[in-house]
Amino acid sequence: MNKERLALALVCVLALSALAAGETVDSLLTQAKMQYQAEKYQQTIDLLLRAISLINKQIPLKIANLCLCKKVEGFREYDRRPDFALSHGEPFLLYFEIEGYNTVKDGENYLVSLAQDAKVTDQDGDVLFNEENWIVLNNAYQTPVVPVYFTNRLTGMDKGTFTVTITVRDVFKKKSIQKTFDFTVH
């Protein structure tokens, strides 16, 4: 009988510790509200950042705002081309953003780990460019969500129609997303 009670008590303790360790958005928001009302603003911000991190983990990985550009100066700071066409001699300058990536808390920082593969084929299906891990982003940030964008630049394209396949892998989310599109050099 004592062994059964001991086993039951152990199961209850393990279940309660799992519940205490499992943060939810609702519990973090409730705690943040209490900290805010107590005028503990830094604790409020820390709790809200943890809630944002949990919400961000639920968003599907996505490539957004993909466009060819004349120039790129930063996040959402670009001169967009009206279509996916270039004149011969102009560089191929691609801009796109990543949404729904995962972060991992490491001390005071949030780590982001993304890798991009790129492949370009001509209209006959011949591979002109094919790079795995062409761009790798392993950065630490003070917040769980930061604007993440990639720019790709290729020069020396001949005239023709080309197909580009972009693959972005989120190391922490263990997911990848792929976009394929055509562009023309006149």
WOLINDA-V332983 format. One record per helix or strand. SS is the DSSP state (2 for helix, 1 for strand). FROM is the first residue (numbers start at 1). LEN is the number of residues. If there is no record, write none. Layout:
SS/FROM/LEN ; SS/FROM/LEN
This chain:
2/2/20 ; 2/25/13 ; 2/41/18 ; 1/62/13 ; 1/77/4 ; 1/85/2 ; 1/92/8 ; 1/104/3 ; 1/109/14 ; 1/127/15 ; 1/148/7 ; 1/160/11 ; 1/175/11
